[in-house]
């Protein structure tokens, strides 16, 4: 509960700081710069606190790009068949599982990438 309240306050301060700093004529250069420095520190703190979410979104984005890339192969000599897509999906899921594991080695990941 405290983490959620802290996060809410950080978000609120960042938003208000952005709105105030946006109007340079309202704040002046010096206050504008200080708000920017404080906002940068708060934004870095916020990203570190929510790093697992940032990683999860990054992985989803990467997976969507991979799917789009597979679709763009349609009509080329590198087209992916349905059976190949099934195999690629299995290998990709194994790669995601191993990359999230603390016990997997880089050699295992490289071997999966080579198979893909």
SVG drawing of the C-alpha trace seen along z (x, -y; Angstrom):
<svg xmlns="http://www.w3.org/2000/svg" viewBox="-2 -35 30 63">
<polyline fill="none" stroke="black" stroke-width="0.4" points="0.0,0.0 2.8,-2.4 4.6,-1.6 1.4,-2.4 1.0,-5.7 4.6,-6.6 4.3,-5.8 1.1,-7.9 2.8,-10.9 5.9,-10.5 3.6,-10.4 1.6,-13.4 4.8,-15.5 6.2,-14.5 3.0,-15.5 2.6,-18.8 6.4,-19.5 6.0,-18.9 3.1,-21.2 4.8,-24.0 8.1,-23.6 6.5,-23.5 5.7,-27.2 9.2,-28.8 7.8,-32.3 5.9,-31.2 8.9,-29.7 11.9,-31.5 15.1,-29.7 16.6,-28.9 13.4,-27.3 12.7,-25.5 16.2,-23.9 15.8,-22.9 12.4,-21.4 14.0,-19.5 16.7,-18.1 14.3,-17.1 12.0,-15.6 14.8,-13.6 15.8,-12.2 12.1,-11.3 11.7,-9.7 14.8,-7.6 13.6,-6.5 10.2,-5.7 11.7,-3.5 13.9,-1.6 11.0,-0.9 8.9,0.4 11.8,2.1 9.9,5.5 7.1,3.8 9.5,2.0 11.1,5.4 7.7,7.1 6.5,4.4 9.8,4.5 9.5,8.3 5.9,7.9 7.0,5.2 9.8,7.4 7.5,10.4 5.1,8.2 7.9,7.0 9.0,10.6 5.4,11.6 5.2,8.6 8.6,9.5 7.3,13.1 4.3,11.7 6.4,9.4 8.2,12.6 5.0,13.6 5.5,13.6 9.3,13.9 11.6,17.0 11.9,17.0 8.2,17.4 7.4,19.3 4.9,22.2 2.4,23.1 4.5,26.0 7.6,23.8 5.6,21.1 4.6,23.7 8.2,24.8 9.4,21.2 6.7,20.4 7.9,23.3 11.5,22.2 10.6,18.6 8.7,19.6 11.7,21.7 13.9,18.7 11.7,16.4 11.6,19.0 15.3,19.5 16.0,15.7 13.9,15.2 15.6,18.0 18.5,17.5 19.9,21.0 20.2,20.8 23.5,20.2 24.4,18.0 25.3,21.1 21.8,22.4 20.3,19.1 22.8,18.9 21.8,22.5 18.1,21.6 18.9,18.4 20.8,20.5 17.9,22.9 15.5,20.1"/>
</svg>
